[in-house]
């Protein structure tokens, strides 16, 4: 089988993609790029990297002889690197998120269209067992017409905040707004239904003491009420509440599909509950409920990969798409933006006092033309005079000693070779960090 030659930008989060290339028959890793020496040294020490070329400079890396690039750099920096790679003739697998401004969204779409190359968005939560089974059942008509959904991605990262922000005050995690990291919750619903979001109302949690203690300047969580093109609604919740949860629930005209909640300790997001039927009498409801752990072709390999094995499946489909498999299930650039832009627009809604905001359809050039110069975001390097506050009541002022403490925490983890970052390196597993930027 022909192997797709892949380069990986970002050696922490990129570990899972690197491990895919080592395990799969259809790909090989040929180059790894990261700005941190310790990341490169740890990757060099890993088995199977003897023929890999290592880079600290992206300009050297992008000239390497390869077919595709995995972008596992910082979450707010993917679009500029994706555009560079596409223009250099390289297929792109982009980690979350696809962009951070409307201007970048426009430029990304047009770079993909002009290149004719494969762009795949790595929203791995779409490929977890229960959400992916929901997609299969929905497409088969199991629950009829889509009516409503709820989705949650709650991840309290504060206990290891230093290890994923490196004590950098300007790290994207410290400066994102509450609705920014929305695609782990909303993305699977968009992937299941294939419906486009058209408007959104946003809400944010308070800026709590726990967030201030680690240097985060955003509200504790974001919430979006999204209207889809068929008039149905989705409630999307995500952020740093005190207890973690990944959960999806989809209602149709004939029934409901739902994943297990984390506290059920019954397979979590791998387990699905299917409640369907043609007849439902409110006085004598017909119970037709089944539950199971969906099985897929490569589960015996995927089980060793992060995010409940979904890291394997999203990479598998990306590589198969490059190899010409028309059935490969990738998330293209339009769907990526359909999953992300509701979060951005939800924060615009928050700043406007909770009024509905239209979600632009970036498939249409006339729509894109309206946003070519829209740099609204919380990143001062990108926003210019359109800089937004990280919290609706104003960007919090956090003492320098907080970031010094987070830096010390990260250094302690490196010295002890323990903690969250080490787990990400050795297992390629549950890291939510998007790696190192250049």
Secondary structure by P-SEA (a helix, b strand, c coil): cbbbbbbbcccccaaaaaaaaaccccbbbcbbbbccaaaaaaaaaccccccbbbbccaaaaaaccccbbbcccccccaaaaaaaaaaabbbbbccccccccaaaaaaaaaaaaaacbbbbbcccccccaaaaaaaaaaaaccccccccbbbbbccccccccccccccccccccccccccccccccaaaaaaacccccccbbbbbbcccaaaaaaccccccbbbbbccccccbbbbbbbccccccccbbbbbcccbbbbbbccccccccccbbbbbbcccccccccccbbbbbbcccccccccccccccaaaaaaaaaaaaaaacccccccccaaaaaaacaaaaaaaaaaaacccbbbbbccccaaaaaaccccccccccccccccccccccccbbbbcaaaaaaaaaaaaaaaaacccaaaaaaacccccccccccc
